[in-house]
């Protein structure tokens, strides 16, 4: 009997010890946490906003997440997370907008000023200070953000008056049909191949209308991996200045990476003033960073999905898909091979039985045209020389 009681008592004691051991682990998991991973400027494109965007990592909260933005020791504004359930999040982006506040981040009242450049953020989780990061923004890029105001000497009371400078939406060239994709020396155009972010920037720069290109022409992008001597520097800098490049909040453009379908949609969406659209695709959730841009491009007919109802946003876009998307966005739409002319460039891997045949021929041949009632080529022409920008 004593042996049985002792064994029973031992098991009970062991259970108590195990519970007591687990308690600190459970409590630790519930403690507030979070860190700041990166800070940078983003530009509005229908998805993101003109803002200082702060990348937050491994955030766990029960009641509140706040990010305080400073210039030196001066507190500019406090962003507070809202409409998000408490819990653990591997990554959050705090959007401190210079114009209309982001729906998920309320801001204390502030007036972003050209000459007061933010350089520090502090993260608070459940009222506990978690992390601080100091950073350097490009002063010219900050000053050019819509929503920031330019001080100038006023005549009333000797103070300052502030005016807001807004950028016009960049436009695509929808009237000149020059070649914007080149083939390869072996006579192929590699329609199923990938295309890099730098190559895409070059294409979109060339397809801007003359007024937009002149307005936003720049040779200074601020990206750490885009040097002044890079062949794509002017292309990237100009698109960044125009607000077309919006997905590089960490300060890197990643020029040699293949561009994804979502990234291309985000760039294209910046060329329209359309701001709202319903989601068209089963695999693009409302929380996807490019959901709004994808929906806008689909509404405009610039992009299409796959037969199964998906868009596959994170898949690399093929060269053929890019040409099809851009042709739709610029209104370049031959309906059959009868639109073409003898003597045009042809490619061994772009045969008439392929779905992309018309789009590839349209994108790789410079031509004049008439619309009667659909596009008909009237003459083959020389492609523009873009070498001065490289």
Secondary structure, 3 states (H helix, E strand, C coil): CHHHHHHHHHHHHHHHHHHHHHHHHHHHHHCCEEEEEEEEEECCCCCCCCEEEEEEEEEEECCCEEEEEEECCEEEEEEEECCCCCEEEEEEEEEEECCCCCCCEEECCCCCECCCCCCEEEEEECCEEEEEEECCCCHHHHHHCCCCEEEEECCCCCCEEEEECCCCCCCECCCCECCCCCCCCCCCCCCCCECEHHHHHHHHHHHECHHHHHHHCCCCCCCCCCCCCCCCHHHHHHHHHHCCCCCCCCCCCCCCCECEHHHHHHHHHCCCCCCCCCCCCCCCCCCCCCHHHHHHHHHCCCCCCCCCCCCCCCCECEHHHHHHHHHHHCCCCCCCHHHCCCCCCCCCCCCCCCCCHHHHHHHHCCEEEEECCCEEEEEECCCCCCHHHC
